[in-house]
Amino acid sequence: MVLAASEAFEKTFGLGVTFIGIGIIVGIIMLYIAVQIRGERRQNREYLASRRPPGARDGFPPES
């Protein structure tokens, strides 16, 4: 039995698989970008906290 009964079905199925594949790849790339952004923000917060003088609040110097 031939799975692809017509040329139109073959092309429709091929395009569907192609665009679903592209969507999956784009989703994986977006997830990777989101994880990278979150990690970089965490590193920035840790760096700023280590550079903050003792007693400072929210990254601002203490009041004099």
Helices and strands as residue ranges (DSSP letters): H 7-51
